[in-house]
Amino acid sequence: MVFQGRTHGVLSICKWKEARPMVRTKNFADIRGILFDKDGTLVDFHGTWLPAYRSLATSFANGDPSLAGRLLRLGGADPDSDEIDANSVFAVGPISDVAAIWHTLLEDWELEELNTAVIDGLAAGTLHHCRAFDGMAALLKRLSALGFRLGVATNDGENGSRAMLERLDLIDSLDFVAGWDSGFAAKPAPDMVDGFCQATRLAPEAVVVVGDSVADMEMAKQAQAGVSVGVLSGTGGRKDLVKIADVIIESVAELEALLGGDGQ
């Protein structure tokens, strides 16, 4: 599904140290479309999602800190250090999977009701806490002005993603937004890339996929996208991304330079 909109909004934080990107031999000259992951790529994952997960876990635990901690750990978050397992449900899974794993500790809930409550609670919580990385709105506008077709593929829900992107003044530059519930299979399946290509009439080899997780890179590979770019601004680490990404950069702020040259 394609979404367009015009809103104004919200500032962002975060600065990333300058570092030379890791680039396998790739030609960016034929790239015409950019498909971004959302959380950890355009949006500060830790600043947006951790407080939302904490608040929701506390609510479902009725204030019991022990149960709240167990819920967080079950999803992949360490309640003491705030570290997130890069391969956990919290980091990469569709948010519908959160209810499935939490149901093992919240057996008094009907699973369908719990799923609705989790999705609604996370949508509200992340919208409240959301913050983009510095300069994302301006960057997307520049890339769009240069003629690139832009999209977002996320394992978050579509409606919640659209609301967040509107709040952060990002959606105005996008040609495509897809979530786990948009009719495409969730990452790492290639379906969201295929959907972006259909919406923009681009061939997969003309698309670069940008994300912070192995699931993003696997999606790109399965879809035979032109280039996969891993960013270190989210939950994924270099040691995992280096095994599969064509390019590794510290943050999306470095993408523009890559697209302006031949990727070297």
MOJOSUL-V89731 format. One record per helix or strand. SS is the DSSP state (@ for helix, = for strand). FROM is the first residue (numbers start at 0). TO is the last residue. If there is no record, write none. Layout:
{{SS	FROM	TO} {SS	FROM	TO}}
This chain:
{{=	11	12} {=	21	22} {=	32	35} {=	38	38} {=	42	42} {@	44	59} {@	64	74} {=	76	76} {=	83	83} {@	88	91} {@	95	101} {@	110	128} {=	131	132} {@	135	144} {=	148	152} {@	157	166} {@	170	172} {=	175	177} {@	190	199} {@	203	205} {=	206	210} {@	213	222} {=	226	230} {@	237	240} {=	246	248} {@	251	258}}
